[in-house]
Amino acid sequence: MKKAIYWFRKNLRVSDNPSLKDAIEQNDEVICIYVRDYSTYSPNGLDIGEMGIFRRKFLDESISNLQENLKSFGLKLNIFEGDIVKIFEEVRSKFNSDKVYGSKEVGWYEQDEEKRLASNKFDLILYDDQFLIETDKLPYTIGDLPLVFTHFRKKVEKLVQIRDEVKISNKKFEIKNYNFEYETSNESGGIEINKNSNFPFVGGETSALKRLDSYLWRDNRIKKYKETRNGLIGTEYSSKFSSFLSLGCISPVTIYHEIKRYEKKIIKNSSTYWLIFEILWREFFRYVYLKGGKNIFLKDGINGNIFNKNFKNDLDLFNKWKDGHTGQDFIDANMIELNKTGFMSNRGRQNVASYLVNDLDLNWTWGASYFEKHLIDYDVASNWCNWMYISGVGNNVKNWVFNPVRQSDMYDKSGNYREIWLNKKIGQQNIEF
């Protein structure tokens, strides 16, 4: 009798999940496990604490939804907390299998987990479930990955064919219950969503697929994505796919092929291309992380401090930034939105990051760590590589500096966004150039 452990990580879905498909089809009994961890990374000089309440809420909702969706295959999701090796040792002892299917991850912590399990004689069968482009199809070795995204994009667009989506057979197992010492329950809900939140969505695969359908087909929003993507207010100015992608509630391959179907049936334009363009940025940063490793967490990043910035560790200034008390309205409004909802627009993220680095002259890794704590759509590669980019220590050759007064006049000319989060009337500000 063939038995296997299926290890869910950041691929909390059943659709287009190649490793889950093979685990189900190649074995007579499968036990599904998820090891929950609310910890976050704290750079030197900063104690960032555990995962923020909104990010945690979205994770718990996604786990709950996965539990429900697995039932159609006769599978139970066993949730654990604790040391990864001790958990797997207990599962191996009671389930009598050391064969583990799962997805590869790019984080150093996740890679360390894989090494620890392998050294304890677990047979790991890991897939590129979370990639748009599998590692063996990349037109570079990891070591030869270019510094500049444009070079990566052009070569990928020319040479790489995206794999087809996969579907799991109708095979159904008989649910068996095991008494595990490290097993825990999962609770979701209980956190009130701010009435002004631009991300009121529930976590999970079911919600992800509904969002994909509504953004493309029902509401046709993708048609004007390029024109609206720099918005600040509402749910529809951007796709909001990133949060679902960050936990693997939906695969980038599914989104890619759905956009291609939309282009064939409805319209192909600069907006449909631009959403694929953004997914390629996400993919690029995953490989940047694989190449750069732990360097992406260091102040000098992967490219060195070529613009000679100071990156000071000033806790008082940092606290003003994180609490939305800098006195700069556009920056403060964005930080308050993050603190009250767990979300911030892409335009806002670029501005608050630039302000921390260029105006306050602070350590960018502190800002990246704060985002890690709070952002519902936190993704280790996208977050840290984007912060490196803005800070001038990553995949860039230009020193990016955003003027928040000019930016607010361009993207919040009416002041409506700032009024929502600052709870005060915004008058016309003088524009600085």
Secondary structure by P-SEA (a helix, b strand, c coil): cbbbbbbbcccccccccaaaaaaaaaccbbbbbbbbbcbbbbccccccccccaaaaaaaaaaaaaaaaaaccccbbbbbbbccaaaaaaaaaaaacccbbbbbbbccaaaaaaaaaaaaaccccccccccccccccccccccccccccaaaaaaaaaccbbbbcbbbbccccccbbbbbcccbbbbbcccccccccccccccccaaaaaaaaaaacccccccccccccccccccccccccaaaaaaaccccaaaaaaaaaaaaacccccaaaaaaaaaaaaaaaaaaaaaaaccccccccccccccccccccccaaaaaaaaacccccaaaaaaaaaaaacccccaaaaaaaaaaacccccccaaaaaaaaaaccccccaaaaaaaaaaaaccccccccccccaaaaaaacccccccccccccccccbbbbcc
